[in-house]
Amino acid sequence: MRLHLYKRGRVWWARGSHEGVKFRRSTKHTEKRLAEDVRRRWEREIADPAYYRAHQATVASAGVRWVREIRVTMKAETVRFYEAKAAHVERLLGDVRLSQLTRDKVVAFIETRKAEGSKQHTWSRELTALRLILKNAKGAGEFQGDPRDIVPSVSSGYVPEEAWYEPAVVWKAIEQLPAHRGAALAFCAATACDFGNIEHAREEDVEPEKVWVRGTKTSSRARWIPRVSVFADFMDHALEYADVDDGLLFGRWGKMARDVRNACRKAGVPEFTARDIRRSCATWMAKAGVRFEIAAKFMGHASMAMLLKVYAKFAPDDLGKAIKERMG
């Protein structure tokens, strides 16, 4: 297809037709030399669909397609994680065409995220999302390069938290919450589940000897766990004060993290999160002499690696006590 240039005022425009469809667009240039460059690029895009896709697709459009596809193949919680990471990529790089995305622009993205106060373990995961977006775009014929050449490989810099709390700390926070909310928090402490899984707990999940935990993060998080003495008081409290509605034990708690923080402040104890409770549960089991491979199954981990890296943290005094109890 041949496009013809013509002037409207001071600006050069291009016109023509392709498969019966008329084409008319401003080159946005007042110099004919620059307008000619635009005309030639448009002619190539029209003649070569693959070239057209590669030069029309943006980081944002590629990101939208990628998220749409992972919703089919990944678990909902994983999709939410990547959606949050991709949102920052699209916010800062969304208008950039994939054909014009360079390593310098990605480095500028990193510098901007640092200036915004983002930590390395956060923006490094955003880079992972960008790398996956580009890999997906390459498969769709929209990106011609190698994602590894564009997106720097950076360590997450993740340093596991080591804080864990005694059961008494959790109980004090429970006491500061409305009864049905305290019951939900107690269920979290009794099962080592994530905050987001509490709202899915149902009456039929709790049996005399075991509990079904509706975990969603990984395939191993959905699991049966035994009802054991180390968590018995928490489970008893959860069942006694649960506000059952249509089979759900606790229902939705939209501001759970905020409410738990406020309860901790009122109780005068350190503020904790679901991750802190999971870490504490692992440590309570370790202190009680539960083998790590057994505790890992209870926590919903496929192996002991994460348990050893993140959970079951002993203070020096506790470590010494545990060794003496086992070795004399």
Rosetta blueprint (number, residue, H / E / L):
1 M L
2 R L
3 L L
4 H E
5 L E
6 Y E
7 K E
8 R E
9 G L
10 R L
11 V E
12 W E
13 W E
14 A E
15 R E
16 G E
17 S E
18 H E
19 E L
20 G L
21 V E
22 K E
23 F E
24 R E
25 R E
26 S E
27 T E
28 K E
29 H E
30 T L
31 E L
32 K H
33 R H
34 L H
35 A H
36 E H
37 D H
38 V H
39 R H
40 R H
41 R H
42 W H
43 E H
44 R H
45 E H
46 I H
47 A H
48 D L
49 P H
50 A H
51 Y H
52 Y H
53 R H
54 A H
55 H H
56 Q H
57 A L
58 T E
59 V H
60 A H
61 S H
62 A H
63 G H
64 V H
65 R H
66 W H
67 V H
68 R H
69 E H
70 I H
71 R H
72 V H
73 T H
74 M L
75 K L
76 A H
77 E H
78 T H
79 V H
80 R H
81 F H
82 Y H
83 E H
84 A H
85 K H
86 A H
87 A H
88 H H
89 V H
90 E H
91 R H
92 L H
93 L H
94 G L
95 D L
96 V L
97 R E
98 L H
99 S H
100 Q H
101 L L
102 T L
103 R H
104 D H
105 K H
106 V H
107 V H
108 A H
109 F H
110 I H
111 E H
112 T H
113 R H
114 K H
115 A H
116 E L
117 G L
118 S L
119 K L
120 Q H
121 H H
122 T H
123 W H
124 S H
125 R H
126 E H
127 L H
128 T H
129 A H
130 L H
131 R H
132 L H
133 I H
134 L H
135 K H
136 N H
137 A H
138 K H
139 G H
140 A L
141 G L
142 E L
143 F L
144 Q L
145 G L
146 D L
147 P H
148 R H
149 D H
150 I H
151 V L
152 P L
153 S L
154 V L
155 S L
156 S L
157 G L
158 Y L
159 V L
160 P L
161 E L
162 E L
163 A L
164 W L
165 Y L
166 E L
167 P H
168 A H
169 V H
170 V H
171 W H
172 K H
173 A H
174 I H
175 E H
176 Q L
177 L L
178 P L
179 A H
180 H H
181 R H
182 G H
183 A H
184 A H
185 L H
186 A H
187 F H
188 C H
189 A H
190 A H
191 T H
192 A L
193 C L
194 D L
195 F H
196 G H
197 N H
198 I H
199 E L
200 H L
201 A L
202 R E
203 E H
204 E H
205 D H
206 V E
207 E L
208 P L
209 E L
210 K E
211 V E
212 W E
213 V E
214 R E
215 G L
216 T L
217 K L
218 T L
219 S L
220 S L
221 R L
222 A E
223 R E
224 W E
225 I E
226 P E
227 R L
228 V L
229 S H
230 V H
231 F H
232 A H
233 D H
234 F H
235 M H
236 D H
237 H H
238 A H
239 L H
240 E H
241 Y H
242 A L
243 D L
244 V L
245 D E
246 D L
247 G L
248 L E
249 L L
250 F L
251 G L
252 R L
253 W L
254 G L
255 K L
256 M H
257 A H
258 R H
259 D H
260 V H
261 R H
262 N H
263 A H
264 C H
265 R H
266 K H
267 A H
268 G L
269 V L
270 P L
271 E L
272 F L
273 T L
274 A H
275 R H
276 D H
277 I H
278 R H
279 R H
280 S H
281 C H
282 A H
283 T H
284 W H
285 M H
286 A H
287 K H
288 A L
289 G L
290 V L
291 R L
292 F H
293 E H
294 I H
295 A H
296 A H
297 K H
298 F H
299 M H
300 G L
301 H L
302 A L
303 S L
304 M L
305 A H
306 M H
307 L H
308 L H
309 K H
310 V H
311 Y L
312 A L
313 K L
314 F L
315 A L
316 P H
317 D H
318 D H
319 L H
320 G H
321 K H
322 A H
323 I H
324 K H
325 E H
326 R H
327 M H
328 G L
